[in-house]
Amino acid sequence: MRSDALRRRELILRTARQLFAEHGANIAMESIADASNVGIGTLYRNFAARPELVEEVTLDMLQDVKSAAEQTVDRLGQHDLTAWDEFLETLIKLNLGALSEALGVQLPATVGGRIMDLQRTTVKVVNEALELAKQENLIRQDITGNELITGIGIVTRPLPRAFAKAAPGLSQRLTRIMMDGMKPNPSLHPATPAGS
Protein backbone atom coordinates (compact mmCIF):
# COMPACT_ATOMS: atom_id res chain seq x y z
CA MET A 1 0.00 0.00 0.00
CA ARG A 2 1.34 3.44 -0.94
CA SER A 3 2.27 5.74 1.93
CA ASP A 4 -0.50 8.28 1.15
CA ALA A 5 -3.08 5.47 0.95
CA LEU A 6 -1.79 4.08 4.24
CA ARG A 7 -2.05 7.52 5.88
CA ARG A 8 -5.61 7.89 4.59
CA ARG A 9 -6.55 4.45 5.95
CA GLU A 10 -5.03 5.33 9.35
CA LEU A 11 -6.95 8.62 9.38
CA ILE A 12 -10.24 6.84 8.68
CA LEU A 13 -9.48 4.32 11.40
CA ARG A 14 -8.62 6.98 14.02
CA THR A 15 -11.64 9.08 13.05
CA ALA A 16 -13.97 6.08 13.25
CA ARG A 17 -12.52 5.21 16.63
CA GLN A 18 -13.20 8.69 17.97
CA LEU A 19 -16.71 8.81 16.51
CA PHE A 20 -17.54 5.34 17.82
CA ALA A 21 -16.50 6.44 21.31
CA GLU A 22 -18.54 9.65 21.10
CA HIS A 23 -21.66 8.45 19.23
CA GLY A 24 -21.65 4.64 19.20
CA ALA A 25 -20.70 2.22 16.45
CA ASN A 26 -24.01 2.69 14.63
CA ILE A 27 -22.93 6.13 13.38
CA ALA A 28 -23.50 6.52 9.64
CA MET A 29 -20.59 5.50 7.45
CA GLU A 30 -21.13 8.77 5.57
CA SER A 31 -20.44 10.68 8.80
CA ILE A 32 -17.17 8.79 9.24
CA ALA A 33 -16.18 9.57 5.65
CA ASP A 34 -17.07 13.27 6.08
CA ALA A 35 -15.14 13.58 9.36
CA SER A 36 -12.15 11.84 7.70
CA ASN A 37 -12.30 14.25 4.73
CA VAL A 38 -12.62 11.37 2.26
CA GLY A 39 -15.37 10.31 -0.09
CA ILE A 40 -17.66 7.43 0.80
CA GLY A 41 -16.09 5.40 -2.03
CA THR A 42 -12.64 5.80 -0.44
CA LEU A 43 -14.05 4.68 2.90
CA TYR A 44 -15.55 1.54 1.36
CA ARG A 45 -12.36 0.79 -0.60
CA ASN A 46 -10.52 0.70 2.73
CA PHE A 47 -13.25 -0.99 4.77
CA ALA A 48 -15.76 -2.93 2.68
CA ALA A 49 -18.46 -2.91 5.37
CA ARG A 50 -19.13 -1.73 8.92
CA PRO A 51 -18.15 -5.09 10.54
CA GLU A 52 -14.72 -4.85 8.91
CA LEU A 53 -14.26 -1.29 10.22
CA VAL A 54 -15.44 -2.31 13.72
CA GLU A 55 -12.98 -5.22 13.73
CA GLU A 56 -10.10 -2.96 12.67
CA VAL A 57 -10.99 -0.36 15.33
CA THR A 58 -11.06 -3.15 17.93
CA LEU A 59 -7.65 -4.41 16.79
CA ASP A 60 -6.29 -0.86 16.82
CA MET A 61 -7.51 -0.33 20.39
CA LEU A 62 -6.01 -3.63 21.57
CA GLN A 63 -2.72 -2.83 19.85
CA ASP A 64 -2.55 0.54 21.63
CA VAL A 65 -3.10 -1.14 25.01
CA LYS A 66 -0.48 -3.80 24.18
CA SER A 67 2.08 -1.23 23.03
CA ALA A 68 1.57 0.89 26.15
CA ALA A 69 1.92 -2.21 28.36
CA GLU A 70 5.11 -3.31 26.54
CA GLN A 71 6.69 0.11 27.06
CA THR A 72 5.68 -0.04 30.72
CA VAL A 73 7.26 -3.48 31.16
CA ASP A 74 10.50 -2.19 29.61
CA ARG A 75 10.58 0.95 31.73
CA LEU A 76 9.63 -0.77 34.99
CA GLY A 77 12.30 -3.38 34.23
CA GLN A 78 14.77 -0.48 34.32
CA HIS A 79 13.18 0.78 37.58
CA ASP A 80 11.64 3.83 35.92
CA LEU A 81 8.78 4.07 38.42
CA THR A 82 7.05 6.94 36.63
CA ALA A 83 6.11 4.42 33.94
CA TRP A 84 3.23 2.96 35.94
CA ASP A 85 1.28 6.20 36.46
CA GLU A 86 1.90 7.10 32.82
CA PHE A 87 0.55 3.70 31.77
CA LEU A 88 -2.65 4.24 33.77
CA GLU A 89 -3.06 7.73 32.29
CA THR A 90 -2.60 6.26 28.80
CA LEU A 91 -5.30 3.65 29.45
CA ILE A 92 -7.67 6.41 30.57
CA LYS A 93 -6.92 8.54 27.50
CA LEU A 94 -7.63 5.55 25.24
CA ASN A 95 -11.29 5.90 26.27
CA LEU A 96 -11.62 2.13 26.70
CA GLY A 97 -15.08 2.26 28.27
CA ALA A 98 -16.76 4.27 25.54
CA LEU A 99 -15.07 2.25 22.80
CA SER A 100 -15.77 -1.11 24.38
CA GLU A 101 -19.43 -0.26 24.81
CA ALA A 102 -19.74 0.98 21.22
CA LEU A 103 -17.84 -1.93 19.71
CA GLY A 104 -19.54 -4.58 21.82
CA VAL A 105 -22.84 -3.81 20.14
CA GLN A 106 -21.39 -4.28 16.66
CA LEU A 107 -18.96 -7.17 17.09
CA PRO A 108 -20.38 -10.51 15.98
CA ALA A 109 -21.26 -13.12 18.61
CA THR A 110 -18.25 -15.15 17.48
CA VAL A 111 -15.24 -12.85 17.57
CA GLY A 112 -12.62 -13.49 14.89
CA GLY A 113 -9.29 -15.17 15.51
CA ARG A 114 -7.29 -11.99 14.90
CA ILE A 115 -9.07 -10.24 17.77
CA MET A 116 -8.83 -13.25 20.09
CA ASP A 117 -5.11 -13.72 19.42
CA LEU A 118 -4.29 -10.06 20.01
CA GLN A 119 -6.51 -9.96 23.09
CA ARG A 120 -4.63 -12.92 24.61
CA THR A 121 -1.20 -11.37 24.01
CA THR A 122 -2.43 -7.98 25.27
CA VAL A 123 -3.73 -9.49 28.51
CA LYS A 124 -0.41 -11.29 29.00
CA VAL A 125 1.63 -8.09 28.65
CA VAL A 126 -0.77 -6.08 30.86
CA ASN A 127 -0.37 -8.76 33.54
CA GLU A 128 3.44 -8.57 33.22
CA ALA A 129 3.30 -4.80 33.74
CA LEU A 130 0.96 -5.26 36.69
CA GLU A 131 3.27 -7.78 38.36
CA LEU A 132 6.25 -5.45 37.97
CA ALA A 133 4.19 -2.60 39.46
CA LYS A 134 3.31 -4.84 42.42
CA GLN A 135 6.99 -5.71 42.94
CA GLU A 136 7.75 -1.98 43.09
CA ASN A 137 4.78 -1.43 45.46
CA LEU A 138 3.12 0.97 43.00
CA ILE A 139 -0.30 -0.71 43.15
CA ARG A 140 -2.25 -2.76 45.64
CA GLN A 141 -1.16 -6.37 45.77
CA ASP A 142 -4.66 -7.82 45.50
CA ILE A 143 -5.68 -6.26 42.17
CA THR A 144 -5.83 -8.43 39.05
CA GLY A 145 -5.26 -7.43 35.44
CA ASN A 146 -8.92 -8.04 34.68
CA GLU A 147 -9.96 -5.75 37.55
CA LEU A 148 -7.55 -3.08 36.38
CA ILE A 149 -8.83 -3.00 32.79
CA THR A 150 -12.48 -3.45 33.80
CA GLY A 151 -12.23 -0.64 36.37
CA ILE A 152 -10.73 1.75 33.85
CA GLY A 153 -13.33 0.66 31.31
CA ILE A 154 -16.14 1.42 33.74
CA VAL A 155 -14.93 4.89 34.73
CA THR A 156 -14.27 5.88 31.11
CA ARG A 157 -17.78 5.01 29.96
CA PRO A 158 -19.74 8.11 29.06
CA LEU A 159 -22.08 9.33 31.78
CA PRO A 160 -25.74 9.82 30.91
CA ARG A 161 -26.13 13.35 29.54
CA ALA A 162 -28.22 14.49 32.51
CA PHE A 163 -25.43 13.51 34.95
CA ALA A 164 -22.69 14.99 32.80
CA LYS A 165 -24.62 18.27 32.48
CA ALA A 166 -25.57 18.50 36.17
CA ALA A 167 -22.07 17.68 37.44
CA PRO A 168 -19.36 18.85 35.06
CA GLY A 169 -16.06 17.19 35.82
CA LEU A 170 -17.71 14.21 37.53
CA SER A 171 -16.08 11.68 35.18
CA GLN A 172 -12.61 13.06 35.91
CA ARG A 173 -13.30 13.04 39.67
CA LEU A 174 -14.54 9.44 39.63
CA THR A 175 -11.51 8.43 37.58
CA ARG A 176 -9.18 10.07 40.12
CA ILE A 177 -10.99 8.36 43.03
CA MET A 178 -10.59 4.97 41.34
CA MET A 179 -6.92 5.63 40.59
CA ASP A 180 -6.30 6.58 44.23
CA GLY A 181 -8.10 3.41 45.32
CA MET A 182 -5.63 1.30 43.34
CA LYS A 183 -2.64 2.63 45.23
CA PRO A 184 -1.00 0.32 47.79
CA ASN A 185 -2.95 0.06 51.01
CA PRO A 186 -0.60 0.11 54.00
CA SER A 187 -3.24 -1.40 56.27
CA LEU A 188 -3.39 -4.48 54.05
CA HIS A 189 0.36 -4.69 53.53
CA PRO A 190 2.19 -3.32 56.57
CA ALA A 191 5.78 -2.25 56.04
CA THR A 192 8.44 -4.62 57.28
CA PRO A 193 10.08 -3.15 60.39
CA ALA A 194 13.60 -1.86 59.88
CA GLY A 195 16.30 -4.40 60.68
CA SER A 196 14.09 -7.49 60.24
C-alpha positions in Angstrom: 0.0 0.0 0.0 1.3 3.4 -0.9 2.3 5.7 1.9 -0.5 8.3 1.1 -3.1 5.5 0.9 -1.8 4.1 4.2 -2.0 7.5 5.9 -5.6 7.9 4.6 -6.6 4.5 6.0 -5.0 5.3 9.3 -6.9 8.6 9.4 -10.2 6.8 8.7 -9.5 4.3 11.4 -8.6 7.0 14.0 -11.6 9.1 13.0 -14.0 6.1 13.3 -12.5 5.2 16.6 -13.2 8.7 18.0 -16.7 8.8 16.5 -17.5 5.3 17.8 -16.5 6.4 21.3 -18.5 9.7 21.1 -21.7 8.5 19.2 -21.6 4.6 19.2 -20.7 2.2 16.5 -24.0 2.7 14.6 -22.9 6.1 13.4 -23.5 6.5 9.6 -20.6 5.5 7.5 -21.1 8.8 5.6 -20.4 10.7 8.8 -17.2 8.8 9.2 -16.2 9.6 5.6 -17.1 13.3 6.1 -15.1 13.6 9.4 -12.2 11.8 7.7 -12.3 14.2 4.7 -12.6 11.4 2.3 -15.4 10.3 -0.1 -17.7 7.4 0.8 -16.1 5.4 -2.0 -12.6 5.8 -0.4 -14.0 4.7 2.9 -15.5 1.5 1.4 -12.4 0.8 -0.6 -10.5 0.7 2.7 -13.3 -1.0 4.8 -15.8 -2.9 2.7 -18.5 -2.9 5.4 -19.1 -1.7 8.9 -18.2 -5.1 10.5 -14.7 -4.9 8.9 -14.3 -1.3 10.2 -15.4 -2.3 13.7 -13.0 -5.2 13.7 -10.1 -3.0 12.7 -11.0 -0.4 15.3 -11.1 -3.1 17.9 -7.6 -4.4 16.8 -6.3 -0.9 16.8 -7.5 -0.3 20.4 -6.0 -3.6 21.6 -2.7 -2.8 19.8 -2.5 0.5 21.6 -3.1 -1.1 25.0 -0.5 -3.8 24.2 2.1 -1.2 23.0 1.6 0.9 26.2 1.9 -2.2 28.4 5.1 -3.3 26.5 6.7 0.1 27.1 5.7 0.0 30.7 7.3 -3.5 31.2 10.5 -2.2 29.6 10.6 1.0 31.7 9.6 -0.8 35.0 12.3 -3.4 34.2 14.8 -0.5 34.3 13.2 0.8 37.6 11.6 3.8 35.9 8.8 4.1 38.4 7.1 6.9 36.6 6.1 4.4 33.9 3.2 3.0 35.9 1.3 6.2 36.5 1.9 7.1 32.8 0.5 3.7 31.8 -2.6 4.2 33.8 -3.1 7.7 32.3 -2.6 6.3 28.8 -5.3 3.7 29.5 -7.7 6.4 30.6 -6.9 8.5 27.5 -7.6 5.6 25.2 -11.3 5.9 26.3 -11.6 2.1 26.7 -15.1 2.3 28.3 -16.8 4.3 25.5 -15.1 2.3 22.8 -15.8 -1.1 24.4 -19.4 -0.3 24.8 -19.7 1.0 21.2 -17.8 -1.9 19.7 -19.5 -4.6 21.8 -22.8 -3.8 20.1 -21.4 -4.3 16.7 -19.0 -7.2 17.1 -20.4 -10.5 16.0 -21.3 -13.1 18.6 -18.3 -15.1 17.5 -15.2 -12.9 17.6 -12.6 -13.5 14.9 -9.3 -15.2 15.5 -7.3 -12.0 14.9 -9.1 -10.2 17.8 -8.8 -13.3 20.1 -5.1 -13.7 19.4 -4.3 -10.1 20.0 -6.5 -10.0 23.1 -4.6 -12.9 24.6 -1.2 -11.4 24.0 -2.4 -8.0 25.3 -3.7 -9.5 28.5 -0.4 -11.3 29.0 1.6 -8.1 28.7 -0.8 -6.1 30.9 -0.4 -8.8 33.5 3.4 -8.6 33.2 3.3 -4.8 33.7 1.0 -5.3 36.7 3.3 -7.8 38.4 6.3 -5.5 38.0 4.2 -2.6 39.5 3.3 -4.8 42.4 7.0 -5.7 42.9 7.8 -2.0 43.1 4.8 -1.4 45.5 3.1 1.0 43.0 -0.3 -0.7 43.2 -2.3 -2.8 45.6 -1.2 -6.4 45.8 -4.7 -7.8 45.5 -5.7 -6.3 42.2 -5.8 -8.4 39.0 -5.3 -7.4 35.4 -8.9 -8.0 34.7 -10.0 -5.7 37.5 -7.5 -3.1 36.4 -8.8 -3.0 32.8 -12.5 -3.4 33.8 -12.2 -0.6 36.4 -10.7 1.7 33.9 -13.3 0.7 31.3 -16.1 1.4 33.7 -14.9 4.9 34.7 -14.3 5.9 31.1 -17.8 5.0 30.0 -19.7 8.1 29.1 -22.1 9.3 31.8 -25.7 9.8 30.9 -26.1 13.4 29.5 -28.2 14.5 32.5 -25.4 13.5 35.0 -22.7 15.0 32.8 -24.6 18.3 32.5 -25.6 18.5 36.2 -22.1 17.7 37.4 -19.4 18.9 35.1 -16.1 17.2 35.8 -17.7 14.2 37.5 -16.1 11.7 35.2 -12.6 13.1 35.9 -13.3 13.0 39.7 -14.5 9.4 39.6 -11.5 8.4 37.6 -9.2 10.1 40.1 -11.0 8.4 43.0 -10.6 5.0 41.3 -6.9 5.6 40.6 -6.3 6.6 44.2 -8.1 3.4 45.3 -5.6 1.3 43.3 -2.6 2.6 45.2 -1.0 0.3 47.8 -3.0 0.1 51.0 -0.6 0.1 54.0 -3.2 -1.4 56.3 -3.4 -4.5 54.0 0.4 -4.7 53.5 2.2 -3.3 56.6 5.8 -2.3 56.0 8.4 -4.6 57.3 10.1 -3.1 60.4 13.6 -1.9 59.9 16.3 -4.4 60.7 14.1 -7.5 60.2 
